Amino acid sequence: MPSRASGTLMLMATVLLVSANLRPAITVVGPLIERIGADTGLSPSALGVLGAVPIVAFGLVAPVVHALGRRFGLERTILLSLLILVGGTLLRSAPGIDGLPQAVPLYAGTALLSAGIGVGNVLVPAVVKRDFPDRVPLMTGAYTAALVGTAAVFSGVAVPLADLLNWELALAVPALFALLASTVWALRRAPVPEAPEDSAPSVAGGRLPTTLWRQPLAWQVSLYFGLQSTLFFTLLTWFPAIQTSHGITEASAGLWLGLFQAAGVVASLIVGQVMQRARDQRGISAVVIAFMLTALLGIIFAPGLMPLWALCAGTSTGCSLLLALTFISLRAGSPSQVGQLSGMAQGVGYLVAAGGPVFAGALFQAVESWTPVLWCALAIALVQGALGHRAGRNVQVE
């Protein structure tokens, strides 16, 4: 029994460590976005594109990840993704090569590291479904907390690191963390399944199974994932700039961005335990959206209380991500189906979300005010709430 318990703890630790690497390389950029623009000459629209590169990469990678996982195995595929994350993070911090502007490795490295993260985004839920089938909401809450927590830490230390080193080296620091995760993951021993996965489930009456792309529930999960990602990445990219437009210092804006993400840690742990006992997730979804609406209206009408609105927005985005990942795991019936639904939801969802930072940057550049951007975000939150009510029902895809 002790060896079995220690083996379970090792499995949990490795999942949490990989999850902890799925955001820091991205979230470290937000607090430094204006400094990067000043040094590279990139416009707000171009910086919005930089913020959208990870989301586009997630969306393009997601549909093929399930096939890679089945072909090479979950463990080897995730290990390769971590090594790609290390390489891309280092490339992003490289200076311009052979006369090329520094923006070239900045964008190329961001795309490469994002592809590595995109693999983990899809396969970690499948690992949770396979290794912890009776504790999916609880484990999803734990790894969401790990993901959001480390993202918050790296956002909070980004400006001090850039002051101590420079912004290029500050962007490279997450590579060390990813290298640690790849080393630990390589030592992992996956459990041997008692029976093979259902690669071709039987269908009563001899009918062909309905594909995910034809099922409303799969689309509800996918679009919910997309809209929560739109809000998260838009705020992640531009929340510091929104704050500095109200006279908040760059260092304080970075701290409030860290608070924005840290709030999701506690919220994910609490909500994960609640969902473990809940019959469905519709009520939780409604409360989560209420926090986001409060935050957006607060930023518009009472910007002097920015730490409070950062807390509310972070609680909402952290729980929204937890809900989106839980929808993927609970609305599918097996690890194989989780991989398929995860690929669809993240492929569609991230491509939907990619326009968020770009549109926000372009709209601000056109009107020189963040208020219209915040009203657009509020409309997106309302639609997300409606989708959460549908995706939160206690049903599964066919």
Salt bridges, closest charged atoms under 4 A:
GLU75 OE2 - ARG130 NH2 2.92
GLU75 OE2 - ARG188 NH1 2.69
ASP131 OD1 - ARG130 NE 2.64
ASP131 OD2 - ARG188 NH2 2.87
ASP163 OD1 - ARG35 NH1 3.09
GLU197 OE1 - ARG70 NH1 3.92
GLU250 OE1 - ARG35 NH2 2.81
ASP280 OD2 - ARG282 NH2 2.73
